[in-house]
Every structure is written in C-alpha cells, then in structure tokens.
C-alpha cells in the first residue's frame, strides 16, 4: 500500500524552511547552477542539494543536467495549488495598520481617562 502525500502539504512543508524560501527568491532572478545556489549559504553542497530535492519534490523547481552542471529553474506552475488555496482567504479585508494604530490610540486615551476618573472617586 503506497502512502499518497497531498501536494499542498508538500508545497507548504517546502516553504516552511527559510533557506528554501531564499533559494526560490534567488531563482526568481534566473536559472542557476547548483554550485551558484549554494554559494551564499554557510552549508555544504550536499546540504543545499537536500533542500533542492525537497523543492523539486514539491514541484516548485526543476533540475536539469547540462553537461557536468546541474541547473535549477523555478517552476511557476508549482505554486499554483498553494496560490489558489490561499486566495480562498482573500475574502477578508486586509488590515490597515495605520487605521488600527489610530483606533488603539483613541481606545488607550479613553481607557486612561476612565482610569483617571475611577481614581478620583
């Protein structure tokens, strides 16, 4: 009996790691050789290869061999399922932090005034 892994679970598991998110950001710019992907990280080529394997298994990147070099390429369609799922939450209005800050200032001023009146009694 084979265990079926939900593709959405794989995508979010891959995105949960900051190193893998940074790799995806790097690949937004252009295709890169594995050695170039590894360069900015303080880890071995084997360690970065494991991260790349997770991204590839999730369908977020593709790796292809060109001569002796393995190249990594962003797979934009790989993010589609996660994007569609997250859009379901787009029905909520985004929080305007400036409005929220003004609201809190008013509430805190009212609270401080009420507290001051309570102390007078």
PyMOL commands that set and color helices and strands:
alter all, ss='L'
color gray80, all
select helices_A, chain A and resi 7-15+18-29+34-39+45-57+76-87+97-120
alter helices_A, ss='H'
color red, helices_A
select strands_A, chain A and resi 32-33+61-66+69-74
alter strands_A, ss='S'
color yellow, strands_A
deselect
rebuild
show_as cartoon
